Amino acid sequence: VQPPGTDPAQGVWRLVTHLHADGVIKAHQMLPTLAVLARPEDDDPSARLLALGLAEDPQLTRSLARFWRMDFVSPLALPPDPALIDRLGASRCLRLGLLPWRVDGGITVVLAPLPAHATPHRALLERVA
């Protein structure tokens, strides 16, 4: 949940304060949000924040994109290129939780819930892109 090279506790606190400053969570939600985000075994903390009612989408997703210094992309507003999905395979996309979206400037943009979700599959994604 933290940017690479940072202390995990400090990174989680930075994210919680970012979510608060962005208006995604209220002050009284900071401690419960910290508890959710600090769980190392939690594979998708944003889904837990949504399920517990601590945050709402698309505000959470937009704020996380800003935190990670990434662009926010809505696959509902601009659908993915089906040919890219075919290259990776729809079932594999679902299993990995990744969506090859579009080619932009010669680079294949892959949508993922968190940047860390795509990293282990980078070599595979580069082969099929």
Number of C-alpha atoms within 10 A of each C-alpha: 24 19 16 9 7 10 10 15 14 12 18 22 19 17 22 23 18 17 22 18 13 17 14 22 22 14 11 9 15 17 12 14 26 17 11 19 25 18 12 10 8 13 14 14 19 23 16 16 18 13 11 13 11 18 22 16 12 12 15 21 19 17 22 23 17 15 16 14 9 12 10 14 15 14 13 7 7 10 11 19 14 13 12 20 20 14 15 18 14 16 11 14 15 10 9 14 14 21 22 24 22 22 14 8 7 8 10 16 18 18 20 16 17 19 15 14 16 19 11 11 12 11 10 11 18 10 9 14 17
